[in-house]
Amino acid sequence: MAKGRKNGLYEGVSEELSTLMRSGWADTERHGLEPDEQAPYAARRRAALSARFPGERLVIPSGNLKTRSNDDTYPFRPYTGYVHMTGDQARDGALVLEPRADGGHDAYCYQLPRDSRDNDEFWIGYTAELWMGRRRSLAESETVLGLSCRDVRTAVEDLAAGSGVPTRIVRGIDPALEAAVTTDEERDIELEGALSDLRLVKDAWEIGEMRKAVDSTVRGFTDCVGELSRAVASSERWIEGTFFRRARLEGNHVGYGSICAAGEHATIMHWTDNDGPVRPGELLLLDAGVETHSLYTADVTRTLPISGTFTPVQRQVYDAVYEAQEAGMAAVKPGAPYRDFHEASQRHLAARLVEWGFIEGPVDRAYELGLQRRFTMAGTGHMLGLDVHDCAQARTEEYVDGVLEPGMVLTVEPGLYFQPDDLTVPEEWRGIGVRIEDDLVVTEEGHENLSDGLPRSSTEVEAWMARFAG
């Protein structure tokens, strides 16, 4: 029987209650299920991973619930590599690729099965099905995922029994599974890197999910503009809540903590407190993305004049960032070095900062010394997909030192940030932060801007706000 709660109102369960709870339940096994549309794509991803590690057992856990406070847990979000290789989002699971003697691997997925109605586990305890909702049966998961599925409650014993097989595991995800195998840390890091490498180029199904994420995000930004007057009357929290409503309505969640930064908060790269005032005459930097039900996320930023019109200094900064983004986007094409779009944007901003007298030129010298970084702070973009900063553990030679290929999805997001206490710039510039960010997919011909449903230039932004702002 599941362990009871300390200070619970009931001391125990009578035999009569236990008998009552175990009886009278209909058979709810789901029949006639179809494989998930992602299943054949996930199978090809597993085959690519298998080819990288012949003769080795690979263990990719999904992860466990994490405590938020006392008996309350954070919403579960599975390990990205597990999702990519299976299409599954269940907690307490693991994908295992077992090497075959004749080459290749047999793939199977450990899953937490449904709670039995023959004992009290299904209704007692924080993770019981009657408390947290129905899980799929192992048979249902096999059909949906196109994978052989096993009871995860035997996983530790099973993995320990195979101790003679060279094994790699993704560390830091499931302590119990990690303790069951003997592995080498450096080789485990190579497995995690390979999982990131294999996400660099998205397949057709993934690009479709990215379109869904971006399209919902465009609608979320329009929602926020439409409720801007409500934010002025309250705070940045209104913007955060407005976008979150769209994310939950059309997707799973937000893909990351929304940045709803008004006024001088726009100069803080990752402002997520979102508790400040929204004042006419200042700027609102909104950086947010909808995460689809399949966990792919958009990542879009627009900087908006709260009153509907940019001041002359705000427009000067905004237009410089827009021009830098144009330069960066023009460099996104197949065969181009990944760094090219970053360098194009940064050089343009360095030129503007030299022109304005904020850093010492000439421009080439300023750029080589990185002087523009006082005001640009971050890089100009990153890979995007299941993680907002996707493929983060990929090999450097394949990512930042690699070349762009059709199917890669990345952001282009230059920005300028003039801190409110920066005495090196005129007072009217202080507290201004501008970032423009779009999500691009590399194509055979160049690129496609997935987020072009939102205006980018200063005049387009003002016209958009005049149309939708409430």
C-alpha atoms as one frame of an Amber mdcrd trajectory, in Angstrom:
protein
   0.000   0.000   0.000   1.174   3.517  -0.752   2.593   5.499   2.131   0.069
   7.770   3.805   0.419  11.489   4.349   1.701  12.828   7.645  -1.048  14.878
   9.315  -3.614  13.357   6.992  -7.197  13.226   8.188  -7.452   9.447   7.756
  -5.355   7.082   9.857  -5.599   4.204   7.424  -7.724   2.224   5.017 -10.161
  -0.359   6.233 -10.362  -3.725   4.497 -13.932  -2.904   3.551 -12.922   0.393
   1.907 -10.032  -1.282   0.110 -12.332  -3.978  -1.221 -14.876  -1.382  -2.289
 -12.272   0.680  -4.137 -10.920  -2.325  -6.031 -14.244  -3.419  -7.466 -16.723
  -2.142 -10.023 -14.372  -0.585 -12.588 -14.882  -0.834 -16.337 -12.144  -2.023
 -18.671 -10.736   1.191 -20.167  -8.042  -0.292 -22.398  -8.014   1.721 -25.608
  -8.243  -0.274 -28.812  -7.915   0.754 -32.439  -5.149   3.267 -31.741  -2.948
   4.448 -34.597   0.785   5.148 -34.504   1.606   8.769 -33.795   2.438  10.718
 -36.950   5.906  11.376 -35.525   6.648   7.647 -35.031   8.335   6.977 -38.419
  10.461  10.110 -38.064  11.528   9.087 -34.553  12.460   5.652 -35.887  14.796
   7.258 -38.442  16.351   9.381 -35.703  17.014   6.255 -33.627  18.594   4.577
 -36.635  20.945   7.541 -37.070  21.879   7.387 -33.377  22.397   3.613 -33.588
  24.834   4.060 -36.476  27.023   6.324 -34.346  27.501   3.843 -31.512  27.730
   0.275 -32.867  28.065  -2.460 -30.247  27.127  -0.195 -27.333  24.037  -0.020
 -25.187  22.528   3.472 -25.035  20.234   4.634 -22.231  18.247   7.860 -22.650
  15.966   8.585 -19.661  12.900  10.810 -19.775  13.294  12.114 -16.208  11.310
  12.258 -13.010   8.992  14.657 -11.221  10.766  17.430  -9.323   9.515  18.861
  -6.061   8.460  22.492  -6.112   7.419  22.692  -2.475   6.587  19.929   0.021
   4.237  17.614  -1.914   3.763  19.939  -4.891   5.767  19.211  -8.046   6.754
  21.292 -11.039   4.928  20.519 -14.281   6.844  17.635 -15.822   8.923  18.306
 -18.914  10.799  15.277 -20.308  14.423  15.332 -21.356  14.630  16.720 -24.864
  16.770  13.928 -26.297  14.233  11.363 -25.105  11.372  13.239 -26.771  13.289
  13.554 -30.026  14.134   9.854 -30.153  10.684   8.545 -29.165   7.987  11.209
 -29.590   6.963  10.307 -26.027   6.488  12.686 -23.094   5.908  10.272 -20.207
   7.731  10.659 -16.916   9.898   7.941 -15.347  10.644   6.365 -18.704  13.756
   5.513 -20.676  14.702   4.596 -24.218  17.226   1.778 -24.418  19.096   0.826
 -27.579  20.448  -2.685 -27.023  23.235  -3.746 -29.427  22.626  -6.799 -31.580
  25.334  -9.328 -32.296  24.750  -8.938 -36.032  24.970  -5.144 -35.881  22.502
  -2.363 -35.193  20.331  -2.105 -32.108  17.031  -3.304 -30.745  15.101  -0.345
 -29.366  12.668  -0.563 -26.493  11.078   1.963 -24.211  10.675   1.571 -20.479
   7.377   3.064 -19.338   5.478   3.415 -16.089   2.470   1.136 -16.659  -1.060
   1.822 -15.569  -1.798   1.337 -11.866  -3.332  -2.002 -11.030  -6.900  -2.106
  -9.731  -5.991  -5.255  -7.805  -4.383  -3.196  -5.036  -4.634   0.346  -3.705
  -1.866   1.932  -5.779  -4.296   3.484  -8.254  -6.011   5.700  -5.680  -3.555
   6.236  -2.823  -0.449   8.379  -3.143   0.520  11.618  -4.834   1.293  10.002
  -8.175  -1.667   7.594  -8.306  -3.751   7.657 -11.489  -6.887   8.827  -9.712
  -4.884  11.802  -8.489  -2.808  12.640 -11.557  -4.762  11.219 -14.469  -4.768
   8.145 -16.649  -1.557   6.875 -18.170  -1.256   4.796 -21.309  -0.933   1.049
 -20.904   2.225  -0.576 -22.209   0.260  -2.064 -25.100  -1.179   1.337 -25.981
   2.279   2.917 -25.879   3.688   0.227 -28.152   1.068   1.052 -30.768   1.383
   4.840 -30.477   5.188   4.980 -30.355   5.918   2.070 -32.678   8.301   0.738
 -30.033   8.462  -2.320 -27.832   7.617  -1.168 -24.285   8.581  -2.645 -20.909
   7.691  -2.012 -17.288  10.089   0.617 -15.949   9.860  -0.895 -12.480  12.223
  -3.624 -13.707  14.621  -1.218 -15.425  17.200  -0.920 -12.651  17.447  -4.701
 -12.304  17.524  -5.224 -16.071  20.248  -2.670 -16.666  22.358  -3.921 -13.780
  22.109  -7.468 -15.145  23.633  -6.337 -18.437  26.772  -4.967 -16.807  29.036
  -6.691 -19.332  27.706  -4.627 -22.236  29.546  -1.337 -23.010  27.006   1.279
 -21.966  26.445   4.997 -22.282  23.749   6.960 -20.426  22.666  10.598 -20.452
  23.647  11.770 -16.977  21.764  14.028 -14.611  18.287  12.929 -15.709  17.382
   9.819 -13.681  19.613   9.042 -10.660  18.270   5.511 -10.160  18.993   4.435
 -13.742  22.358   6.149 -13.656  23.308   4.215 -10.523  22.344   0.925 -12.197
  25.029   1.126 -14.892  28.783   1.521 -14.977  29.815   4.090 -17.553  32.536
   6.587 -18.377  31.692  10.274 -17.970  33.519  11.399 -21.098  31.780   8.785
 -23.251  28.424   9.708 -21.726  29.049  13.322 -22.702  29.647  12.123 -26.274
  26.196  10.496 -26.252  24.558  13.720 -25.114  26.494  15.590 -27.793  25.323
  13.171 -30.471  21.703  13.674 -29.415  22.218  17.416 -29.891  24.003  16.923
 -33.226  21.061  14.958 -34.566  18.701  17.869 -33.871  20.692  20.406 -35.879
  18.834  19.601 -39.109  15.074  19.318 -38.662  13.033  16.845 -40.659   9.840
  17.812 -42.500   7.615  16.888 -39.567   9.652  19.028 -37.170   9.531  22.043
 -39.476   5.759  21.653 -39.559   5.706  21.794 -35.764   7.909  24.891 -35.821
   5.387  26.562 -38.141   2.600  25.785 -35.671   4.616  27.221 -32.789   5.447
  30.409 -34.662   1.917  30.914 -36.005   0.488  30.657 -32.476   3.174  33.034
 -31.248   2.206  35.603 -33.886  -1.372  35.441 -32.612  -0.106  35.773 -29.043
   1.810  38.947 -29.886  -1.273  40.401 -31.532  -3.260  39.542 -28.387  -0.745
  41.485 -26.296  -0.943  44.561 -28.512  -4.734  44.380 -28.321  -4.595  44.424
 -24.522  -1.839  46.980 -24.134  -4.113  49.507 -22.436  -4.913  46.896 -19.781
  -1.174  46.526 -19.158  -0.788  50.294 -18.827  -3.511  50.187 -16.193  -1.842
  47.315 -14.340   1.698  46.072 -15.067   3.917  43.858 -17.206   2.089  40.906
 -15.632  -0.929  41.632 -17.846   1.226  41.125 -20.937   2.673  37.924 -19.493
  -0.771  36.545 -18.693  -2.193  37.517 -22.064   0.509  35.662 -23.974   0.326
  32.677 -21.611  -3.402  32.331 -22.331  -2.688  31.954 -26.046   0.124  29.472
 -25.354  -2.095  27.270 -23.219  -5.054  27.594 -25.583  -3.178  26.496 -28.702
  -0.155  24.637 -27.357   1.323  22.946 -24.333   2.865  25.916 -22.544   5.228
  28.796 -23.154   8.553  27.533 -24.469  10.502  29.568 -21.887   9.827  32.282
 -19.339   8.258  35.192 -21.219  10.214  38.455 -21.138   7.702  41.309 -20.854
  10.105  44.169 -20.257   8.830  47.744 -20.219  10.929  50.868 -19.805  14.414
  50.305 -18.447  13.633  46.613 -17.878  14.131  46.224 -21.629  17.868  46.605
 -21.034  17.899  43.398 -18.946  18.492  40.445 -21.275  16.415  37.923 -19.355
  13.933  39.997 -17.385  11.250  37.518 -16.270   9.934  39.088 -13.053   7.490
  40.997 -15.252   6.202  43.076 -12.362   7.042  46.587 -13.512   4.860  49.429
 -14.784   3.941  49.869 -18.442   4.147  53.588 -19.200   3.249  55.498 -22.380
   6.306  57.103 -23.916   8.513  54.125 -23.093   9.226  50.886 -24.973   7.959
  47.372 -24.326  10.324  44.544 -25.270   8.302  41.345 -25.610  10.289  38.124
 -26.047   8.027  35.068 -25.966   7.260  31.785 -27.694   4.468  29.237 -27.763
   5.451  25.608 -27.201   3.391  23.147 -29.229   1.814  20.004 -27.806   4.812
  18.143 -29.253   7.134  20.518 -27.281   8.646  22.467 -30.207   8.938  26.157
 -29.391   9.052  29.481 -31.168  11.259  32.348 -29.947  10.227  35.788 -31.195
  10.921  39.331 -29.972   9.355  42.637 -30.866  10.032  46.017 -29.275   6.973
  48.256 -29.224   6.384  51.947 -28.460   3.787  51.794 -25.688   2.153  55.022
 -26.852   2.026  53.689 -30.421   4.725  55.965 -31.836   8.505  55.922 -31.425
  10.250  59.017 -30.102  13.121  60.259 -32.317  15.819  58.587 -30.166  13.825
  55.355 -29.841  13.372  55.260 -33.610  17.073  55.868 -34.168  17.968  52.910
 -31.984  15.197  50.734 -33.404  16.109  51.428 -37.007  19.752  50.579 -36.323
  18.728  47.215 -34.866  16.345  46.583 -37.767  19.107  47.288 -40.290  21.446
  44.979 -38.380  18.822  42.237 -38.461  18.368  42.735 -42.204  22.122  42.303
 -42.642  22.133  39.188 -40.479  19.161  37.591 -42.201  20.727  38.155 -45.628
  23.639  35.964 -44.494  21.388  32.988 -43.646  21.716  30.578 -46.574  22.934
  27.029 -47.191  26.686  26.635 -47.248  27.317  29.854 -45.321  29.373  29.616
 -42.130  27.098  29.703 -39.089  28.979  32.709 -37.717  28.287  34.869 -40.786
  24.855  36.152 -39.714  26.191  37.047 -36.279  29.168  38.899 -37.695  27.061
  40.790 -40.245  24.692  42.051 -37.569  27.406  42.877 -35.055  29.537  44.775
 -37.570  26.551  46.902 -38.519  25.850  47.742 -34.876  29.530  48.459 -34.250
  29.458  50.927 -37.153  26.443  52.715 -35.704  28.003  52.901 -32.236  31.187
  54.389 -33.730  29.095  56.842 -35.763  27.236  57.934 -32.620  30.513  58.349
 -30.732  29.756  55.709 -28.098  32.800  53.535 -28.902  36.121  54.419 -30.501
  36.679  53.497 -34.132  37.607  52.654 -36.725  34.836  50.074 -37.081  37.067
  47.087 -37.898  39.190  47.747 -34.830  36.121  48.201 -32.611  34.625  44.953
 -33.874  37.831  42.948 -33.530  38.147  44.135 -29.916  34.461  43.421 -29.264
  33.825  46.978 -28.049  30.241  46.887 -29.335  29.437  44.184 -26.791  29.036
  46.811 -24.063  25.761  47.676 -25.828  24.908  44.480 -27.761  25.722  42.085
 -24.907  24.672  38.769 -26.469  25.230  36.796 -29.639  22.929  37.376 -32.594
  21.046  34.081 -32.536  20.950  30.378 -31.796  19.481  27.088 -32.961  15.821
  26.551 -32.163  13.593  23.491 -31.813  12.576  21.310 -28.884  14.694  23.577
 -26.684  14.636  27.327 -27.018  18.448  27.144 -27.173  18.407  23.894 -29.090
  21.341  21.598 -29.797  23.307  23.242 -26.986  25.556  20.209 -26.435  26.326
  19.667 -30.128  29.947  19.515 -31.197  31.386  22.982 -31.746  32.630  22.040
 -35.214  29.063  21.089 -36.155  27.386  24.135 -34.563  29.083  27.530 -34.228
  32.065  26.490 -36.358  29.871  24.628 -38.846  27.987  25.665 -41.975  24.272
  26.168 -42.460  22.259  23.381 -44.089  18.670  23.211 -45.350  16.405  22.226
 -42.468  18.298  24.111 -39.772  16.099  26.473 -37.753  17.676  29.437 -36.000
  16.925  32.855 -34.592  18.362  36.169 -35.772  18.051  38.623 -32.893  20.374
  41.630 -32.744  19.800  44.164 -30.010  21.065  47.378 -28.434  20.828  47.984
 -24.700  21.672  51.295 -23.057  21.694  50.757 -19.310  19.918  53.346 -17.136
  23.132  54.059 -15.213  25.476  54.238 -18.213  27.216  57.597 -18.063  28.979
  57.045 -21.401  25.812  57.819 -23.385  23.540  60.892 -23.350  20.809  60.843
 -20.739  17.991  60.526 -23.283  19.484  57.203 -24.500  19.692  55.641 -21.059
  17.123  52.979 -20.252  16.399  52.172 -23.917  16.555  48.510 -24.926  15.627
  47.216 -28.388  15.702  43.666 -29.727  14.094  42.271 -32.894  14.043  38.493
 -33.215  12.713  36.202 -35.910  12.761  32.446 -36.500  14.301  31.339 -39.804
  14.488  27.951 -41.488  17.333  27.428 -43.941  16.062  26.347 -47.378  17.732
  25.145 -50.571  17.394  28.666 -51.996  18.256  30.689 -48.884  15.899  30.972
 -45.931  12.276  31.428 -44.958  11.275  33.745 -42.129   8.677  31.700 -40.250
   7.658  34.719 -38.161   7.145  37.183 -41.014   3.503  37.455 -39.961   4.673
  40.115 -37.505   5.845  43.589 -38.627   9.527  44.428 -38.246  10.313  47.940
 -39.480   9.490  50.922 -37.268   6.805  52.218 -39.633   5.225  48.753 -39.917
   5.191  48.374 -36.141   3.457  51.740 -35.697   0.843  50.885 -38.325   0.241
  47.483 -36.697  -0.234  49.056 -33.303  -2.587  51.684 -34.697  -4.692  48.825
 -36.051  -4.727  46.483 -33.064  -3.724  48.375 -29.912  -6.396  48.507 -27.253
